Amino acid sequence: MKALIKAVALAVVLVAPVVSFAQSNEPLTRAQVRDQLIQVEKAGYNPATSNDYDYPANIQAAEARVAAEHADAQTATAQNTATQASASGYGSNGNGTSQVGVRTSTTVSSYSPPISNAR
């Protein structure tokens, strides 16, 4: 019986931090809720015309459209960033260069000794 009590106490001690982390989400502010409602309304949801029959389907469809718009915007932003990076001259273009007559030291892997390439 004492072993059972110890096991239950140990389980409670181990589960308590998990439950506390699950509740760490901050509540949304009024402005955030209002912005979300405006986005959903722009996606075609009208709270004035919804009823109990089609409410879940309508709001979920509008939320899916908003999520798709955000995904498209993020993809476009990533593509623009990549295009700007290649056009700006920052970063590597992938073309390697070498100097003739210079001894180079190449490491095959982190576990092998350096190999000297004489040209």
Backbone as CSV, one residue per row, in Angstrom:
resi,resn,N_x,N_y,N_z,CA_x,CA_y,CA_z,C_x,C_y,C_z
1,MET,0.820,-1.192,0.000,0.000,0.000,0.000,0.865,1.258,0.000
2,LYS,1.943,1.244,0.794,2.834,2.409,0.824,3.523,2.594,-0.518
3,ALA,3.832,1.487,-1.202,4.471,1.580,-2.516,3.530,2.213,-3.525
4,LEU,2.237,1.904,-3.414,1.253,2.495,-4.310,1.141,4.003,-4.081
5,ILE,1.153,4.414,-2.841,1.077,5.840,-2.512,2.311,6.568,-3.035
6,LYS,3.474,5.948,-2.876,4.705,6.560,-3.382,4.663,6.668,-4.910
7,ALA,4.149,5.635,-5.568,4.079,5.658,-7.031,3.130,6.753,-7.519
8,VAL,1.992,6.898,-6.842,1.043,7.942,-7.218,1.638,9.325,-6.970
9,ALA,2.312,9.491,-5.846,2.938,10.778,-5.545,4.014,11.113,-6.570
10,LEU,4.797,10.127,-6.976,5.836,10.339,-7.980,5.205,10.714,-9.326
11,ALA,4.118,10.043,-9.677,3.438,10.361,-10.939,2.898,11.780,-10.923
12,VAL,2.344,12.209,-9.798,1.814,13.569,-9.689,2.941,14.582,-9.828
13,VAL,4.074,14.306,-9.204,5.216,15.220,-9.274,5.742,15.317,-10.700
14,LEU,5.730,14.214,-11.428,6.243,14.227,-12.795,5.257,14.844,-13.781
15,VAL,3.963,14.731,-13.530,2.952,15.241,-14.452,2.666,16.724,-14.207
16,ALA,2.852,17.215,-13.024,2.528,18.608,-12.692,3.239,19.618,-13.594
17,PRO,4.538,19.481,-13.886,5.170,20.458,-14.785,4.599,20.424,-16.200
18,VAL,4.205,19.262,-16.670,3.648,19.157,-18.015,2.331,19.922,-18.094
19,VAL,1.509,19.781,-17.091,0.224,20.477,-17.072,0.439,21.979,-16.982
20,SER,1.403,22.410,-16.209,1.635,23.848,-16.071,2.153,24.455,-17.372
21,PHE,2.953,23.712,-18.154,3.418,24.227,-19.431,2.289,24.266,-20.450
22,ALA,1.344,23.374,-20.350,0.230,23.358,-21.288,-0.635,24.607,-21.143
23,GLN,-0.610,25.255,-20.004,-1.438,26.432,-19.775,-0.655,27.732,-19.909
24,SER,0.487,27.706,-20.546,1.322,28.895,-20.621,0.946,29.833,-21.766
25,ASN,-0.060,29.479,-22.563,-0.467,30.360,-23.663,-1.066,31.643,-23.107
26,GLU,-0.608,32.752,-23.647,-1.139,34.040,-23.218,-2.488,34.279,-23.889
27,PRO,-3.430,34.876,-23.198,-4.722,35.163,-23.836,-4.559,36.251,-24.894
28,LEU,-5.437,36.203,-25.877,-5.398,37.207,-26.926,-5.936,38.536,-26.412
29,THR,-5.391,39.602,-26.931,-5.902,40.926,-26.575,-7.136,41.223,-27.420
30,ARG,-7.869,42.246,-27.048,-9.049,42.631,-27.819,-8.687,43.010,-29.242
31,ALA,-7.573,43.698,-29.387,-7.139,44.117,-30.721,-6.809,42.909,-31.597
32,GLN,-6.183,41.887,-31.021,-5.862,40.696,-31.798,-7.129,39.954,-32.222
33,VAL,-8.093,39.841,-31.312,-9.352,39.176,-31.645,-10.083,39.958,-32.730
34,ARG,-10.081,41.271,-32.618,-10.741,42.115,-33.610,-10.079,41.967,-34.979
35,ASP,-8.734,41.930,-35.016,-8.010,41.742,-36.276,-8.338,40.390,-36.904
36,GLN,-8.410,39.351,-36.070,-8.756,38.026,-36.588,-10.175,38.011,-37.153
37,LEU,-11.094,38.652,-36.476,-12.476,38.706,-36.961,-12.561,39.452,-38.287
38,ILE,-11.825,40.527,-38.411,-11.813,41.292,-39.666,-11.243,40.442,-40.795
39,GLN,-10.179,39.694,-40.527,-9.586,38.832,-41.549,-10.570,37.756,-41.993
40,VAL,-11.273,37.156,-41.041,-12.228,36.104,-41.369,-13.415,36.684,-42.143
41,GLU,-13.849,37.876,-41.780,-14.944,38.507,-42.519,-14.523,38.843,-43.945
42,LYS,-13.276,39.283,-44.130,-12.781,39.556,-45.478,-12.687,38.281,-46.303
43,ALA,-12.505,37.134,-45.619,-12.417,35.849,-46.314,-13.793,35.280,-46.650
44,GLY,-14.876,35.983,-46.271,-16.203,35.556,-46.669,-17.121,35.134,-45.548
45,TYR,-16.691,35.197,-44.317,-17.549,34.805,-43.203,-18.357,36.002,-42.743
46,ASN,-19.671,35.807,-42.559,-20.544,36.861,-42.077,-21.235,36.369,-40.811
47,PRO,-20.846,36.869,-39.633,-21.446,36.374,-38.396,-22.929,36.703,-38.280
48,ALA,-23.411,37.691,-38.999,-24.820,38.061,-38.909,-25.719,37.048,-39.605
49,THR,-25.202,36.365,-40.615,-26.032,35.420,-41.370,-25.779,33.969,-40.977
50,SER,-24.911,33.723,-40.030,-24.633,32.338,-39.654,-25.747,31.807,-38.765
51,ASN,-25.934,30.496,-38.830,-26.910,29.851,-37.960,-26.266,28.596,-37.357
52,ASP,-26.999,27.906,-36.508,-26.434,26.750,-35.826,-26.114,25.603,-36.780
53,TYR,-26.814,25.529,-37.890,-26.619,24.421,-38.813,-25.285,24.519,-39.552
54,ASP,-24.985,25.692,-40.110,-23.783,25.807,-40.929,-22.668,26.630,-40.281
55,TYR,-22.814,26.949,-39.009,-21.796,27.762,-38.334,-20.409,27.130,-38.367
56,PRO,-20.230,25.903,-37.912,-18.854,25.391,-37.875,-18.218,25.315,-39.256
57,ALA,-18.988,24.901,-40.247,-18.426,24.756,-41.588,-18.048,26.117,-42.177
58,ASN,-18.893,27.120,-41.974,-18.616,28.451,-42.532,-17.360,29.068,-41.915
59,ILE,-17.266,29.028,-40.599,-16.116,29.663,-39.950,-14.828,28.902,-40.265
60,GLN,-14.909,27.569,-40.330,-13.713,26.781,-40.653,-13.259,27.025,-42.080
61,ALA,-14.200,27.174,-43.005,-13.835,27.469,-44.394,-13.169,28.837,-44.500
62,ALA,-13.700,29.810,-43.789,-13.104,31.153,-43.819,-11.721,31.142,-43.182
63,GLU,-11.577,30.425,-42.079,-10.262,30.328,-41.434,-9.261,29.623,-42.339
64,ALA,-9.716,28.616,-43.093,-8.829,27.926,-44.034,-8.383,28.878,-45.139
65,ARG,-9.297,29.737,-45.617,-8.918,30.713,-46.646,-7.901,31.717,-46.106
66,VAL,-8.095,32.145,-44.855,-7.147,33.083,-44.243,-5.784,32.411,-44.093
67,ALA,-5.785,31.151,-43.650,-4.511,30.428,-43.500,-3.817,30.253,-44.845
68,ALA,-4.589,29.979,-45.903,-4.009,29.837,-47.235,-3.418,31.163,-47.709
69,GLU,-4.111,32.270,-47.427,-3.582,33.585,-47.800,-2.272,33.876,-47.068
70,HIS,-2.222,33.520,-45.784,-0.986,33.733,-45.022,0.142,32.864,-45.557
71,ALA,-0.166,31.633,-45.938,0.862,30.737,-46.487,1.375,31.283,-47.818
72,ASP,0.461,31.782,-48.653,0.874,32.368,-49.930,1.747,33.598,-49.707
73,ALA,1.370,34.420,-48.728,2.144,35.623,-48.433,3.532,35.263,-47.927
74,GLN,3.627,34.232,-47.093,4.932,33.820,-46.578,5.797,33.239,-47.688
75,THR,5.184,32.483,-48.604,5.934,31.930,-49.727,6.449,33.051,-50.622
76,ALA,5.600,34.040,-50.886,6.015,35.174,-51.720,7.126,35.958,-51.038
77,THR,7.025,36.138,-49.724,8.065,36.853,-48.992,9.388,36.103,-49.060
78,ALA,9.336,34.787,-48.914,10.559,33.984,-48.978,11.183,34.057,-50.367
79,GLN,10.348,34.017,-51.408,10.869,34.112,-52.769,11.467,35.489,-53.027
80,ASN,10.813,36.541,-52.547,11.347,37.888,-52.723,12.672,38.043,-51.992
81,THR,12.766,37.472,-50.803,14.006,37.554,-50.041,15.127,36.844,-50.773
82,ALA,14.836,35.669,-51.336,15.854,34.925,-52.076,16.276,35.684,-53.321
83,THR,15.326,36.299,-54.007,15.638,37.073,-55.206,16.479,38.298,-54.851
84,GLN,16.120,38.977,-53.773,16.880,40.147,-53.352,18.284,39.760,-52.917
85,ALA,18.417,38.623,-52.259,19.734,38.192,-51.803,20.630,37.872,-52.990
86,SER,20.075,37.234,-54.030,20.902,36.908,-55.188,21.227,38.153,-56.001
87,ALA,20.333,39.131,-56.006,20.568,40.344,-56.776,21.439,41.345,-56.027
88,SER,21.478,41.249,-54.711,22.192,42.255,-53.943,23.686,41.996,-53.859
89,GLY,24.113,40.783,-54.158,25.532,40.485,-54.081,25.956,39.924,-52.744
90,TYR,25.043,39.804,-51.810,25.370,39.201,-50.528,25.226,37.695,-50.626
91,GLY,26.025,36.994,-49.888,25.925,35.541,-49.868,26.747,34.913,-50.966
92,SER,26.710,33.611,-51.017,27.502,32.862,-51.969,26.688,32.548,-53.208
93,ASN,27.323,32.608,-54.365,26.636,32.236,-55.588,26.904,30.787,-55.950
94,GLY,27.705,30.096,-55.186,27.950,28.685,-55.409,29.121,28.397,-56.334
95,ASN,29.689,29.387,-57.002,30.827,29.162,-57.889,32.116,29.298,-57.088
96,GLY,32.921,28.261,-57.116,34.175,28.293,-56.373,35.290,28.912,-57.191
97,THR,36.308,29.382,-56.519,37.468,29.937,-57.203,38.721,29.307,-56.624
98,SER,39.787,29.355,-57.374,41.057,28.846,-56.873,42.184,29.678,-57.466
99,GLN,43.337,29.608,-56.821,44.507,30.315,-57.301,45.508,29.284,-57.791
100,VAL,46.115,29.559,-58.919,47.068,28.634,-59.507,48.410,28.807,-58.822
101,GLY,49.072,27.685,-58.538,50.400,27.716,-57.960,50.414,27.877,-56.457
102,VAL,49.312,27.824,-55.843,49.247,27.968,-54.392,48.948,26.602,-53.784
103,ARG,49.710,26.224,-52.755,49.480,24.964,-52.074,48.242,25.119,-51.183
104,THR,47.320,24.188,-51.322,46.109,24.233,-50.517,46.075,23.059,-49.564
105,SER,45.419,23.244,-48.450,45.263,22.180,-47.476,43.791,21.796,-47.433
106,THR,43.501,20.510,-47.681,42.127,20.039,-47.721,41.934,18.983,-46.646
107,THR,40.840,19.082,-45.933,40.505,18.082,-44.931,39.377,17.228,-45.476
108,VAL,39.581,15.911,-45.548,38.586,15.016,-46.093,37.428,14.866,-45.126
109,SER,37.725,14.642,-43.865,36.694,14.594,-42.840,37.307,15.072,-41.540
110,SER,36.482,15.190,-40.529,37.003,15.675,-39.260,37.887,14.643,-38.570
111,TYR,37.867,13.402,-39.068,38.645,12.343,-38.440,39.932,12.013,-39.187
112,SER,40.151,12.619,-40.337,41.344,12.315,-41.114,42.353,13.458,-41.000
113,PRO,43.639,13.149,-41.184,44.652,14.197,-41.153,44.533,15.070,-42.393
114,PRO,45.023,16.296,-42.351,44.957,17.164,-43.518,45.735,16.586,-44.689
115,ILE,45.221,16.794,-45.880,45.878,16.318,-47.098,46.346,17.550,-47.842
116,SER,47.594,17.566,-48.214,48.147,18.691,-48.943,48.045,18.410,-50.433
117,ASN,47.416,19.318,-51.169,47.278,19.183,-52.613,48.303,20.071,-53.282
118,ALA,49.312,19.447,-53.894,50.324,20.215,-54.624,49.945,20.220,-56.084
119,ARG,49.940,21.399,-56.669,49.554,21.498,-58.094,50.714,21.923,-58.909
